[in-house]
């Protein structure tokens, strides 16, 4: 009933809805409930995620004048509503896919079967290239036959649902309109970045495949990449027992309370059913934020903890008087940028010397390996975005997409990719674009912090309060490129990332 629906009710009930969903995910993923019961929550809040709510936000968006605060808010609400339309209609497909992932077993040989969910761990842990390739071949076979068609159907339907909203002539322009992200120019920047870093990549790649894997560049596949990036020569210098206290201590030195006066709860106890990977759940923003982890130790753990802490502090330091849409919705490039600003300390020599046990003598080798990893992930994400734009662009037939996927990802990373993953290695709704913009934004923010508070800004007691008010306090009101202009007076670009990678590779 459109009569009872207003933007204010959408905000009040929307916040209630988001809080209930977030609490349900938190309880399920932290092992306090066996499963997340989402359908009752969707049913209870049906009115604010239905077609009438979409029509209302569309009307508000069209009626607000360009550049006004009303328009800014309405755009975020409309993006949320448009996404809700497809999430609601695709829920059954998503459930089918999750059920497939937890129940499927990959048959490598007569005597060896591996649960689908453990395949990448098994590949990463194997030091035998033939074994890795055999597992990979078995995985690709079952993915191509069963998972890939499901995912393909999902992306086709999502495209159709979004196009039927009649916001724009096609999926890509609808995404640009809803998100405010200039997707096509980002794609051009990615192509430029790949060209610009190509000779650097060709130079460092053989060094790592030969030393870590004992393989020639021409022979390595995506399966070998899993093993390469799992080889953690430096894990001993990132002990689990010191992780939490070292990182909390650093945040305090920067002038920020790591628990935000009790608004953040660190859930670090062992509990059955708790996810292995750390995550952050904002249950009430900014007053009730959970950071859930099971410390195992090692470099990856420290990085994940820093990443999730960046998200948690962002949520906990948002100004409470910000509108619902600026606290709960908006451009996730912003929150991912703060998470990356924190996790990139693991690539900061001064930070490493002060808070880890790495020591000065091991630092040059560590920095070179971390620089290689950073460049690999950047090149992979650039290729992914280029591919995902083609996937939705309509100029390549879907039957030809697997060949294009292999060509783009293999050229960018040198690791040979598999046709089977052309619809599997895809993030819905161009989330790769959010990551790439976050990467660009965190690099600009880090440069600004060095200018304002010196190389060791992360222990400067004046830096934290500035970060908390000028960055975290704003929630996600701004788009990433707007924030870059306000904070650094520069446009978003790959330039500071290229500089950073060149510094790391020495
Ligand atoms: Zn994140």
Boltz pocket constraint, residues with backbone or C-beta under 6 A from the ligand:
constraints:
  - pocket:
      binder: B
      contacts: [[A, 307], [A, 311], [A, 335], [A, 336], [A, 339]]
      max_distance: 6.0
